[in-house]
Amino acid sequence: MKVLVLVAPGQGAQTPGFLTPWLELPGAADRIEDWSAAAGLDLAHFGTKADADAVRDTKVAQPLLVAAGLLSAGELLSSVAPDAGPDVVAGHSVGEITAAVLAGVLQARDAMTFVAARGRAMAEAAAVTETGMSAVLGGDPDEVAAHLERLGLTPANVNGAGQVVAAGTAEQLAALAADKPDKARVVALKVAGAFHTAHMAPAVATLEALAPSLAVSDPKLPYVSNSDGQVVSAGTEVVRRLVAQVSNPVRWDLCMETFKARGVTAMIEVSPGGTLVGLAKRALPGVRTVALKTPDDLDAARALVAEVGEAGTAQAEAE
């Protein structure tokens, strides 16, 4: 049996102009205009004309990523058979909001309002203290965890495939750069704060106040939470986790363990794809992958969806 997971990337995946080719598709500009109104942000401008510094801004990056993910997923799924499509959905960090829409938990406009508030609140929280994040690549996982704890850093993203993202103050990150874990590399990330740590607590309160205004439904597809890699079946619990996750670590390693347990054989990463597919190639050998970077990748993604769907039909007929 073949199982397809549709995944959405988090902050850092965006690059200047990446939305440009997607806006050339029929109806895309209208959808982006509608979502821009919900987010209070000119997504078309930021996705096509803004420079690297502008799209790195948390207030911009987060709504832009969710809009791009929804636009690309919509293009993919609009052209597949009604009974085809993903068997599982998940998202990394802000990508969880994209996944919540794909699972039917949130409506797209509500999601854009929510993610815009999330981006603004996290940017405000990040401005309180000079903080940041660094990727720790390689090394023994237990030794890396102990090393970060000694330096007072939080393992904010445990991504699997030998990658942990440490978050904390500028001083703590400087100490990490000077004193690396054994057999590990440290790469400073161009982000504006210590996301998914206690530094983001003020943003949690903002989103808690907004959550009751959202129209929420239970997931129509298995939704894997990056809090703990568990499948969440209640829409209200998905939203509670979306709020809490702002200040809690992302456990993408546990999501990939769940993908294994559910027999995932194929993965498609929505735009701007590449990061999660890269992790899967190292941690999930044998899983077929497609990253939606531009509309040119849609044909390969559609072919993979069709292949998984045909295998499922054949399996059902055999039974």
C-alpha positions in Angstrom: 0.0 0.0 0.0 1.2 3.5 -0.8 0.7 6.5 1.5 1.2 10.1 0.6 2.0 12.9 3.1 1.6 16.6 2.1 3.9 18.8 4.2 4.4 22.6 4.5 7.7 24.3 5.3 8.4 26.8 8.0 10.2 30.2 8.2 13.5 30.4 6.4 12.2 28.6 3.3 11.2 31.9 1.6 13.5 33.7 -0.9 13.1 37.0 -2.8 10.7 36.7 -5.8 9.7 33.1 -5.1 6.0 33.8 -5.6 6.5 35.4 -9.0 5.9 32.3 -11.2 2.9 31.1 -9.1 1.1 34.4 -9.7 1.2 33.8 -13.4 -1.3 30.9 -13.0 -5.0 31.6 -13.7 -6.8 32.9 -10.7 -3.7 33.0 -8.5 -3.5 36.8 -8.3 -7.1 37.1 -7.2 -6.6 34.5 -4.4 -3.4 36.3 -3.2 -5.3 39.7 -3.3 -8.0 38.2 -1.1 -5.6 36.7 1.4 -3.6 40.0 1.4 -6.8 41.7 2.6 -7.2 39.2 5.4 -3.5 39.5 6.4 -3.4 43.3 6.1 -0.2 42.8 3.9 0.5 43.2 0.2 1.6 39.6 -0.3 2.0 40.0 -4.1 4.5 42.8 -3.6 6.5 40.9 -0.9 6.5 37.7 -2.9 7.7 39.3 -6.1 9.6 42.5 -5.6 10.8 42.7 -2.0 14.5 42.0 -1.2 16.0 39.4 1.1 15.8 41.6 4.2 12.1 42.4 3.7 11.1 38.8 3.2 13.1 37.8 6.3 11.0 40.0 8.5 8.9 37.8 10.6 5.8 39.9 10.1 6.2 39.3 6.3 7.7 35.9 6.1 5.0 34.0 8.0 1.9 35.2 6.0 3.9 34.9 2.8 4.8 31.2 3.5 1.2 30.2 4.4 -0.2 32.0 1.3 2.4 30.3 -1.0 1.7 26.9 0.6 -2.0 27.2 0.2 -1.7 28.6 -3.4 0.6 25.7 -4.5 -1.4 23.0 -2.8 -4.6 24.4 -4.3 -3.1 24.2 -7.8 -2.0 20.6 -7.1 -5.2 19.3 -5.6 -7.6 21.1 -8.0 -6.4 18.9 -10.9 -6.4 15.4 -9.2 -9.3 13.0 -8.9 -11.8 13.8 -6.1 -10.9 10.6 -4.3 -7.2 11.2 -4.7 -4.9 13.5 -2.6 -2.9 13.2 0.5 -3.4 10.6 3.2 -1.7 12.6 5.9 -0.8 16.3 6.4 1.8 18.1 8.6 3.7 21.3 8.7 6.9 22.6 10.2 6.5 25.6 12.6 4.3 28.2 10.8 3.7 25.5 8.1 1.3 23.9 10.6 -1.2 26.6 9.8 -1.0 25.7 6.1 -1.5 22.1 7.1 -4.5 23.0 9.3 -6.2 24.5 6.2 -5.3 21.5 4.1 -6.9 19.2 6.7 -10.1 21.3 6.8 -9.5 22.6 10.3 -9.3 26.3 9.3 -10.7 28.3 6.4 -8.0 30.1 4.3 -9.0 33.6 5.2 -9.1 32.8 8.9 -5.7 31.2 8.6 -4.3 34.3 7.0 -5.7 36.5 9.7 -4.2 34.2 12.3 -0.8 33.9 10.8 -0.5 37.7 10.3 -1.3 38.1 14.0 1.3 35.4 14.8 4.0 37.1 12.7 3.4 40.5 14.3 3.3 39.1 17.9 6.4 37.0 17.4 8.3 40.0 15.9 7.2 42.1 18.9 8.4 39.4 21.3 11.7 39.1 19.5 12.3 42.8 19.8 12.4 42.7 23.6 15.8 40.9 23.8 18.5 40.3 21.2 18.0 36.6 20.4 18.5 34.3 17.5 18.9 30.7 16.3 21.8 28.5 15.0 21.7 25.1 13.4 23.8 22.4 14.9 24.7 19.8 12.3 26.0 16.4 13.3 27.4 15.2 16.6 25.9 12.7 19.0 22.3 13.7 19.7 22.6 13.2 23.5 25.9 15.1 23.6 24.5 17.9 21.6 21.4 18.2 23.9 23.6 18.2 27.0 25.9 20.8 25.4 23.0 23.2 24.6 21.6 22.8 28.1 25.0 23.7 29.6 25.0 26.9 27.5 21.4 27.7 28.5 20.1 27.3 24.9 16.8 25.7 23.8 16.7 22.9 21.1 13.9 24.9 19.4 13.7 22.7 16.3 14.7 19.0 16.6 14.6 18.2 12.9 16.0 14.7 12.7 18.6 13.7 10.2 21.4 15.0 12.5 20.0 18.6 12.6 19.0 20.6 15.7 18.3 24.3 15.8 19.4 26.0 19.0 17.8 29.2 20.1 18.6 31.8 22.8 20.2 35.1 23.5 23.0 36.6 21.3 25.5 35.9 24.1 24.4 32.3 24.4 24.7 31.8 20.6 28.1 33.4 20.6 29.2 31.0 23.3 27.9 28.1 21.1 29.9 29.4 18.1 33.0 29.5 20.2 32.4 26.1 21.9 30.8 23.7 19.5 29.6 20.2 20.4 32.1 17.5 19.5 32.0 16.5 15.8 29.3 19.1 15.0 29.1 22.2 12.8 27.3 25.3 13.9 25.6 27.6 11.4 24.0 30.9 12.4 20.6 31.3 10.9 19.2 34.6 9.5 16.1 34.8 11.7 15.0 37.7 13.9 14.5 35.9 17.2 14.5 32.8 19.4 11.3 31.2 18.0 9.7 28.3 19.8 11.2 29.2 23.1 10.1 31.0 26.3 11.1 34.2 24.7 7.9 34.0 22.6 5.5 33.7 25.6 4.0 37.2 24.9 2.9 36.0 21.5 1.1 33.1 23.0 -1.2 35.4 24.9 -2.0 37.3 21.7 -3.0 34.2 19.8 -5.0 32.8 22.8 -7.1 36.0 22.6 -7.6 35.6 18.8 -8.4 31.8 18.8 -12.1 32.0 19.8 -12.9 34.1 16.7 -11.7 31.3 14.3 -14.2 29.0 12.7 -12.8 25.5 13.5 -13.7 22.1 12.2 -12.3 18.6 13.0 -9.6 17.4 10.6 -10.8 15.6 7.5 -7.3 14.0 7.1 -4.9 12.7 9.7 -3.1 15.8 11.0 0.3 15.2 12.5 1.3 17.8 15.2 4.9 18.9 15.4 4.5 19.3 19.2 5.0 15.6 19.6 4.4 13.8 16.3 1.0 12.7 17.3 -2.1 12.6 15.1 -4.7 15.1 16.4 -8.3 14.4 15.6 -10.1 17.4 17.2 -10.1 20.8 15.5 -10.1 22.6 18.9 -7.0 20.7 19.9 -5.2 21.5 16.7 -5.9 25.2 17.3 -4.7 25.0 20.9 -1.5 23.4 19.7 -1.0 26.1 17.0 -1.2 28.7 19.8 1.1 26.9 22.3 3.6 25.9 19.6 4.8 29.4 19.3 6.8 29.0 22.5 7.4 25.2 22.4 10.0 23.3 20.4 9.2 21.8 17.0 9.7 18.1 17.0 9.9 17.3 13.3 11.9 14.2 14.1 8.8 12.8 15.8 6.7 13.7 12.9 8.9 11.7 10.6 8.7 8.8 13.1 5.0 9.0 12.7 5.3 9.0 8.9 7.3 5.8 9.2 4.7 4.2 11.5 1.9 5.1 9.2 3.7 3.6 6.2 4.3 6.8 4.3 5.8 6.0 0.9 5.6 9.4 -0.8 6.0 13.1 0.3 5.1 16.3 -1.5 6.3 19.6 0.0 4.3 22.7 -0.9 5.9 25.9 -2.0 8.5 27.0 -1.2 9.5 23.4 -1.1 12.9 21.8 -0.5 13.7 21.9 3.2 11.5 19.1 4.5 12.1 17.0 1.4 15.8 17.3 2.1 15.3 16.1 5.7 13.2 13.2 4.4 15.8 12.1 1.9 18.2 11.5 4.8 15.8 10.3 7.5 13.2 8.4 5.4 15.1 6.4 2.8 13.0 5.0 0.1 10.2 7.6 0.4 9.5 9.2 -3.0 9.6 13.0 -2.8 8.6 16.1 -4.8 9.3 19.7 -3.7 7.0 22.3 -5.2 9.5 25.1 -5.9 7.8 26.5 -9.0 4.8 25.6 -11.1 7.1 23.5 -13.3 7.1 21.0 -10.4 3.4 20.5 -10.5 3.4 17.8 -13.2 5.8 15.6 -11.2 3.7 16.1 -8.1 0.4 15.3 -9.9 2.0 12.1 -11.3 3.1 11.1 -7.8 -0.5 11.7 -6.4 -1.9 9.7 -9.3 0.5 6.8 -8.7 -0.3 6.7 -5.0 -4.0 6.8 -5.8 -3.8 4.0 -8.3 -1.9 1.8 -5.9 -4.6 2.4 -3.3 -7.4 1.6 -5.7 -5.6 -1.6 -6.7 -5.1 -2.6 -3.1 -8.8 -2.0 -2.3 -9.9 -4.1 -5.3 -7.6 -6.9 -4.3 -9.1 -7.0 -0.8 
